[in-house]
Amino acid sequence: MAYHAIFIASFFLLVAFALERLGRLTGLPAVIMMVGVGLIARPLADAFSISVNGLDAAVSILGAVGLVLIVLEGALDIQLGADRIRTASSAILTAVTGFALCGAIFAAVAATVLELSYYQAAIIAIPFAVISSAVAIPSSQFLPAAGREFVVYESSVSDIIGVLVFFAFINGNGSFAGMATKLVGGGALSLLLSIVCSIGLVLVLMRIDGHIRFIPLLAGLFGLYSAGKILHLSPLIMVLFFGLALNNPRLLTRFKPFKGWLDRDYEATLNGFKGLVRELTFAVRGFFFILLGYWTDLSDLVAPEAWLAAGLVLTVIYAGRFALLQLFRHELGGPLTWIAPRGLITVLLFLGAKDVLPLPDFLDGTVVVVVLFSAALVAIAQRAYRKMNKPAAAAEATAGRQPPPAPRSNSA
């Protein structure tokens, strides 16, 4: 049985790799193809009487691990400096405003249609209001550096806010006052502990030597993340700070006690750590989305109510996002409008909401439809970006074909 499991895991990793490569060639998001593989695998497994136990737990664990790796991978690509303050502040403002707008509308609709209290409706609304960094960050690779940084900041902040607010509602004893107390206290404590823990982990990487360095460091990171989750904090802040500090060591070495901590091999060490994070992120993301497709019940996916609810959710997401980006006059507003995918974090928070609320089964299908369509709409962002750059490319090509100007006569 063990060898069967190893064979299946190896097979799906190779399938995930092939789909990633195919997605780059065709422009079709690999997420859609991975979920599709899972959807096809479910009836095939049933036909051969193959059952998979503990799927809910597997999806939750892989989702949590993948979320940490995705945020870490994104943070490791960000260079901090005075010239990036504008991008970061714009992304944070967009993330907070978009989350609040979508959450308020979704909660109002859920309270009316599902006959929930406004407090309960807010719990089910939050998963759909959060941008998934697990999908958004890989989907933004076609953008210029400023656009990619915007997506990393925005989606990471959206994840952090979503997790913090969601668990504040879950642990708020059914009242908005209790939620506010948990949110303020949890947010301040999360920020303080995140700064201390991330600095400690970075200093460990700066000074650690030997052949085994990265796995103990990641074990410490995941251990601290899990402890934060157990305490109902928002440890994604720590993951974000850790990645930023690793890629910007001058944030620490500018202080006198740490001036001599960087050695000449730090750059090579950091590149090796980045490579490991990228490999692990690919593996976890591939397994997660394939299992998500397998986990989905096709009867829920084809329910008319699921598609109606998904249509409403997608309309609110993209109409609101278009309005916000136009209001803030972002220069890449056209492409960025379509980079607002729901994915890993949406599924995780939705599973958490199902644990505390009685929800209709069709919402399982709604989640998957929203994940698939929001990932597919990223293709529109790529076309919009190419369209924006066509005039500039055409002008450069025309300038290249023009003959050089004739030399001036020197006669007086």
Secondary structure, DSSP 8 states (H G I E B T S, - for coil): -HHHHHHHHHHHHHHHHHHHHHHHHH---HHHHHHHHHHHHHHHHHHTT----SHHHHHHHHHHHHHHHHHHHHHTT----GGGHHHHHHHHHHHHHHHHHHHHHHHHHHHHHS---HHHHHHHHHHHHS--HHHHHHHTTTS-HHHHHHHHHHHHHHHHHHHHHHHHHHTTTTSHHHHHHHHHHHHHHHHHHHHHHHHHHHHHHHH--SS--HHHHHHHHHHHHHHHHHTT--THHHHHHHHHHHH-THHHHTSGGGTT---TTHHHHHHHHHHHHHHHHHHHHHHHHHHHHHHS-HHHHT-HHHHHHHHHHHHHHHHHHHHHHHHTT-TTHHHHHT-----HHHHHHHHHHHHHS---THHHHHHHHHHHHHHHTHHHHHHHHHHHHHHHHHHHHHHHHS----------
